Amino acid sequence: ENSGSRSTSITVKVPKPPTEQVTVKQKNRLLADSIATNIQSAVRGTTVETTAVTTTATATTATSVDVFTPLTTPALEMLMASREESMSTQSSLVISDGDSNVLRLFMVLRRTGPVATAMAQIYIHLTKVGDEGIKEYCKNTLGYTNREYNNIFSATEMKIFEDSWDPLKQDVTLLYKLHVRVCGLAKFGDPKWTTPADTIEYMLYNAKMERNILAHDVVSLTKENVSRTFAKLIVIFSTIFNKVSEIIGKRLDQENDIFIKSLEDILNATISCPTWEKCQQFLKFAKEEELNRLIKLARKDLLHLHDKIKFISPITWGLHTEQSTLMIDKIFTDLDMKKKDIAVKLEELLGLSQVVILQGLNGSGKSVIVRKLFHSWCTNNHQIDKLDDCDIIVPIQCPYIRSKDLVTYLKEELLSNALHDVQYEKVVSALQDARLIFIIDAWDEATLLAKKIVFESFAKFPGARFLITSRPEFSKDLERDIEAHSWGMKVVEINILGFNEENQNEYIKKMFLSMSESSILSQVETKKSLN
């Protein structure tokens, strides 16, 4: 394969495939002539036939490519682990055929590679950003606030915009983000980006997904895998170039031909050890980058939830507004908790074991503890052990769960923004390296769906921490279930006893002081509205 004795090129198959020596230019024209028919077949759910044509022989090999189905393989960790020892000395490194094919895909998808270059060219043709720069365009034309702009772009990306901005030097992830935001295409969140069709939006999304798959899932690839992926990318970008041509009124045949030729050259390139080292660095960086992006968006989702539940009503039957708008941090007072006969402080609760069951009678303060922990994480409170180490908190309120499974709950309810462009089957793997704490409230009132989701959480995230609140009569069965499933998790039961006499008095003082402040603020707001 690497000897150079055989040269392979890629094109889309036409009804009468060539059986003679074919030039690159002829193959490009065949591709252009057949794109419309092939892409419409793909939209209808059929597959696109691709043919690998040898330029030195008459033999052809056909493989089937579905433009709308990303190629997936096992987890990235296996790749990294299998290569860790051999990478210790470059001289001892042996690159297998499977490794060399991974490298070919890396060369296509890396920064300044053919895919990134094509996306940069498309950005240049479609961008609405003028001389004012990306930041000013987002603020002045799109109306973004500073907070919105900072949430969309990372500090590194913003620095790139402010320094020597050159789209041709950027990677696929940033270019895709710019296509979504500043190129006049469908708005962020529009189903057009993820709905299978021959649109610019969906084709760009597919290209970005190939990069994500390489970063997270690829272990080894056969020559057929690579040929199929390259053929898929040819269809994707030929479609995009044709559609962009219609928008700008200028043919982009030359850009398309260069893209195809680049893929053919890479398919026949000789792979070297330094290239493998760069590939490993790319895979590691890409995975960390994607995880950090997901954590940032997940925190944003959870802060929205926090805005809704940061208020509590200490008098559940109270009719006055000031009784139902008290901030939890204003009135929270320590509750007595014990592990057998040993007193336990809130600050150490999460560090006692991987699974902590907090049990107590109705009204003893279990749900208040849950809200306090969630509030502390959202407000970066550094006093509670293990919260600083947590990337994402997963709150589960058992009585109100309606999702059919854990993935649906995470993707559609809790982290809908963070997991928006993550496929359902990829949700668990996307979160696998994040440090998670599941806070599960009211196990004693759990629906069947809630119980299913909780047990799925144990099975799918065995490295996470869990805090579960329940009435005492339900705790033993839960502990037995956890042990019976052999998840290997240590369980600790903590009894919550409510307030001692001193804390009762403190709580009452805090509550009435907060109600008084709330009443004063309410009156001020009323006067402002009347004026």
Solvent accessible surface area in square Angstrom, and as a share of the most:
residue,aa,sasa,rsa
1,E,93,0.42
2,N,56,0.29
3,S,95,0.61
4,G,63,0.61
5,S,101,0.65
6,R,143,0.52
7,S,43,0.28
8,T,11,0.06
9,S,5,0.03
10,I,3,0.02
11,T,4,0.03
12,V,2,0.01
13,K,66,0.28
14,V,23,0.13
15,P,133,0.83
16,K,178,0.76
17,P,46,0.29
18,P,34,0.21
19,T,92,0.53
20,E,133,0.60
21,Q,142,0.63
22,V,9,0.05
23,T,73,0.43
24,V,47,0.27
25,K,121,0.51
26,Q,99,0.44
27,K,1,0.01
28,N,4,0.02
29,R,87,0.32
30,L,51,0.26
31,L,1,0.01
32,A,36,0.28
33,D,114,0.59
34,S,11,0.07
35,I,7,0.04
36,A,67,0.52
37,T,97,0.56
38,N,19,0.10
39,I,6,0.03
40,Q,79,0.35
41,S,23,0.15
42,A,1,0.00
43,V,54,0.31
44,R,172,0.63
45,G,60,0.58
46,T,71,0.41
47,T,65,0.38
48,V,1,0.01
49,E,73,0.33
50,T,4,0.02
51,T,5,0.03
52,A,16,0.12
53,V,4,0.02
54,T,7,0.04
55,T,32,0.19
56,T,108,0.63
57,A,53,0.41
58,T,95,0.55
59,A,67,0.52
60,T,62,0.36
61,T,75,0.43
62,A,57,0.44
63,T,18,0.10
64,S,51,0.33
65,V,4,0.02
66,D,41,0.21
67,V,0,0.00
68,F,28,0.12
69,T,72,0.42
70,P,20,0.13
71,L,32,0.16
72,T,74,0.43
73,T,39,0.23
74,P,80,0.50
75,A,48,0.37
76,L,2,0.01
77,E,84,0.37
78,M,110,0.49
79,L,1,0.01
80,M,53,0.24
81,A,70,0.54
82,S,62,0.40
83,R,50,0.18
84,E,129,0.58
85,E,146,0.66
86,S,32,0.20
87,M,41,0.18
88,S,88,0.57
89,T,70,0.41
90,Q,85,0.38
91,S,114,0.73
92,S,64,0.42
93,L,16,0.08
94,V,123,0.71
95,I,39,0.20
96,S,52,0.34
97,D,83,0.43
98,G,13,0.13
99,D,4,0.02
100,S,0,0.00
101,N,2,0.01
102,V,0,0.00
103,L,0,0.00
104,R,1,0.00
105,L,6,0.03
106,F,6,0.03
107,M,34,0.15
108,V,0,0.00
109,L,2,0.01
110,R,78,0.29
111,R,106,0.39
112,T,76,0.44
113,G,6,0.06
114,P,19,0.12
115,V,0,0.00
116,A,2,0.01
117,T,42,0.24
118,A,3,0.02
119,M,0,0.00
120,A,0,0.00
121,Q,43,0.19
122,I,0,0.00
123,Y,7,0.03
124,I,88,0.45
125,H,57,0.26
126,L,11,0.05
127,T,37,0.21
128,K,119,0.51
129,V,27,0.16
130,G,43,0.42
131,D,159,0.82
132,E,80,0.36
133,G,29,0.28
134,I,6,0.03
135,K,70,0.30
136,E,71,0.32
137,Y,19,0.07
138,C,0,0.00
139,K,52,0.22
140,N,114,0.58
141,T,87,0.50
142,L,66,0.33
143,G,53,0.51
144,Y,42,0.16
145,T,78,0.45
146,N,93,0.48
147,R,173,0.63
148,E,78,0.35
149,Y,3,0.01
150,N,70,0.36
151,N,40,0.21
152,I,26,0.13
153,F,0,0.00
154,S,45,0.29
155,A,81,0.63
156,T,95,0.55
157,E,20,0.09
158,M,35,0.16
159,K,126,0.53
160,I,45,0.23
161,F,22,0.09
162,E,114,0.51
163,D,84,0.44
164,S,103,0.67
165,W,69,0.24
166,D,44,0.23
167,P,18,0.11
168,L,78,0.39
169,K,127,0.54
170,Q,11,0.05
171,D,17,0.09
172,V,1,0.00
173,T,17,0.10
174,L,5,0.03
175,L,0,0.00
176,Y,24,0.09
177,K,37,0.16
178,L,0,0.00
179,H,0,0.00
180,V,13,0.08
181,R,50,0.18
182,V,1,0.00
183,C,4,0.02
184,G,58,0.56
185,L,32,0.16
186,A,16,0.12
187,K,168,0.71
188,F,96,0.40
189,G,35,0.34
190,D,53,0.28
191,P,93,0.58
192,K,90,0.38
193,W,6,0.02
194,T,47,0.27
195,T,70,0.41
196,P,74,0.46
197,A,25,0.20
198,D,28,0.15
199,T,28,0.16
200,I,11,0.06
201,E,9,0.04
202,Y,12,0.04
203,M,0,0.00
204,L,0,0.00
205,Y,15,0.06
206,N,4,0.02
207,A,0,0.00
208,K,9,0.04
209,M,10,0.04
210,E,3,0.01
211,R,4,0.01
212,N,19,0.10
213,I,6,0.03
214,L,0,0.00
215,A,0,0.00
216,H,43,0.19
217,D,11,0.06
218,V,3,0.02
219,V,30,0.17
220,S,55,0.35
221,L,9,0.04
222,T,79,0.46
223,K,63,0.27
224,E,96,0.43
225,N,36,0.18
226,V,0,0.00
227,S,11,0.07
228,R,67,0.24
229,T,1,0.01
230,F,0,0.00
231,A,1,0.01
232,K,2,0.01
233,L,0,0.00
234,I,0,0.00
235,V,0,0.00
236,I,0,0.00
237,F,0,0.00
238,S,1,0.01
239,T,4,0.03
240,I,0,0.00
241,F,3,0.01
242,N,43,0.22
243,K,57,0.24
244,V,0,0.00
245,S,7,0.04
246,E,136,0.61
247,I,103,0.52
248,I,55,0.28
249,G,70,0.67
250,K,118,0.50
251,R,143,0.52
252,L,2,0.01
253,D,49,0.26
254,Q,130,0.58
255,E,35,0.15
256,N,12,0.06
257,D,17,0.09
258,I,94,0.48
259,F,7,0.03
260,I,2,0.01
261,K,81,0.34
262,S,32,0.21
263,L,0,0.00
264,E,7,0.03
265,D,73,0.38
266,I,18,0.09
267,L,2,0.01
268,N,57,0.29
269,A,28,0.22
270,T,108,0.63
271,I,20,0.10
272,S,52,0.34
273,C,33,0.20
274,P,63,0.40
275,T,24,0.14
276,W,1,0.00
277,E,51,0.23
278,K,113,0.48
279,C,0,0.00
280,Q,23,0.10
281,Q,121,0.54
282,F,30,0.12
283,L,0,0.00
284,K,118,0.50
285,F,106,0.44
286,A,0,0.00
287,K,36,0.15
288,E,87,0.39
289,E,50,0.22
290,E,20,0.09
291,L,31,0.15
292,N,96,0.49
293,R,57,0.21
294,L,2,0.01
295,I,32,0.16
296,K,85,0.36
297,L,30,0.15
298,A,0,0.00
299,R,59,0.21
300,K,68,0.29
301,D,16,0.08
302,L,0,0.00
303,L,52,0.26
304,H,105,0.47
305,L,49,0.24
306,H,14,0.06
307,D,76,0.39
308,K,160,0.68
309,I,33,0.17
310,K,45,0.19
311,F,77,0.32
312,I,21,0.11
313,S,45,0.29
314,P,36,0.23
315,I,33,0.17
316,T,117,0.68
317,W,201,0.70
318,G,27,0.26
319,L,169,0.84
320,H,112,0.50
321,T,91,0.53
322,E,42,0.19
323,Q,24,0.11
324,S,57,0.36
325,T,52,0.30
326,L,3,0.01
327,M,52,0.23
328,I,1,0.00
329,D,68,0.35
330,K,114,0.48
331,I,0,0.00
332,F,21,0.09
333,T,6,0.03
334,D,82,0.42
335,L,18,0.09
336,D,48,0.25
337,M,5,0.02
338,K,76,0.32
339,K,74,0.31
340,K,170,0.72
341,D,131,0.68
342,I,121,0.61
343,A,75,0.58
344,V,11,0.06
345,K,143,0.60
346,L,13,0.06
347,E,67,0.30
348,E,72,0.32
349,L,0,0.00
350,L,3,0.01
351,G,30,0.29
352,L,54,0.27
353,S,14,0.09
354,Q,46,0.21
355,V,0,0.00
356,V,1,0.00
357,I,0,0.00
358,L,0,0.00
359,Q,20,0.09
360,G,5,0.05
361,L,126,0.62
362,N,117,0.60
363,G,85,0.82
364,S,17,0.11
365,G,14,0.13
366,K,22,0.09
367,S,55,0.36
368,V,50,0.29
369,I,1,0.01
370,V,14,0.08
371,R,70,0.25
372,K,27,0.12
373,L,0,0.00
374,F,3,0.01
375,H,11,0.05
376,S,0,0.00
377,W,9,0.03
378,C,9,0.05
379,T,70,0.41
380,N,90,0.46
381,N,42,0.21
382,H,135,0.60
383,Q,131,0.58
384,I,7,0.04
385,D,69,0.36
386,K,56,0.24
387,L,5,0.02
388,D,85,0.44
389,D,74,0.39
390,C,12,0.07
391,D,22,0.12
392,I,0,0.00
393,I,0,0.00
394,V,1,0.01
395,P,14,0.09
396,I,1,0.00
397,Q,77,0.34
398,C,0,0.00
399,P,28,0.18
400,Y,153,0.58
401,I,6,0.03
402,R,162,0.59
403,S,9,0.06
404,K,134,0.57
405,D,31,0.16
406,L,0,0.00
407,V,24,0.14
408,T,16,0.10
409,Y,14,0.05
410,L,1,0.00
411,K,25,0.11
412,E,98,0.44
413,E,90,0.40
414,L,17,0.09
415,L,0,0.00
416,S,54,0.35
417,N,39,0.20
418,A,1,0.00
419,L,0,0.00
420,H,65,0.29
421,D,25,0.13
422,V,16,0.09
423,Q,41,0.18
424,Y,100,0.38
425,E,129,0.58
426,K,31,0.13
427,V,0,0.00
428,V,30,0.17
429,S,63,0.41
430,A,26,0.20
431,L,2,0.01
432,Q,84,0.37
433,D,72,0.37
434,A,10,0.08
435,R,135,0.49
436,L,10,0.05
437,I,4,0.02
438,F,0,0.00
439,I,1,0.00
440,I,0,0.00
441,D,14,0.07
442,A,14,0.11
443,W,14,0.05
444,D,20,0.10
445,E,100,0.45
446,A,17,0.13
447,T,45,0.26
448,L,153,0.76
449,L,65,0.32
450,A,0,0.00
451,K,74,0.31
452,K,100,0.42
453,I,0,0.00
454,V,0,0.00
455,F,42,0.17
456,E,34,0.15
457,S,0,0.00
458,F,0,0.00
459,A,57,0.44
460,K,73,0.31
461,F,6,0.02
462,P,70,0.44
463,G,74,0.71
464,A,6,0.04
465,R,66,0.24
466,F,2,0.01
467,L,0,0.00
468,I,0,0.00
469,T,0,0.00
470,S,0,0.00
471,R,60,0.22
472,P,49,0.31
473,E,110,0.49
474,F,75,0.31
475,S,1,0.00
476,K,117,0.50
477,D,76,0.39
478,L,1,0.01
479,E,34,0.15
480,R,140,0.51
481,D,53,0.27
482,I,2,0.01
483,E,106,0.47
484,A,79,0.61
485,H,97,0.43
486,S,95,0.62
487,W,47,0.16
488,G,75,0.72
489,M,16,0.07
490,K,164,0.69
491,V,26,0.15
492,V,23,0.13
493,E,36,0.16
494,I,0,0.00
495,N,50,0.26
496,I,6,0.03
497,L,105,0.52
498,G,11,0.10
499,F,61,0.26
500,N,61,0.31
501,E,132,0.59
502,E,135,0.61
503,N,21,0.11
504,Q,88,0.39
505,N,80,0.41
506,E,70,0.31
507,Y,48,0.18
508,I,85,0.43
509,K,146,0.62
510,K,61,0.26
511,M,16,0.07
512,F,112,0.47
513,L,114,0.57
514,S,11,0.07
515,M,23,0.10
516,S,54,0.35
517,E,77,0.35
518,S,20,0.13
519,S,29,0.19
520,I,101,0.51
521,L,117,0.58
522,S,51,0.33
523,Q,104,0.46
524,V,62,0.36
525,E,104,0.47
526,T,69,0.40
527,K,133,0.56
528,K,132,0.56
529,S,91,0.59
530,L,143,0.71
531,N,162,0.83
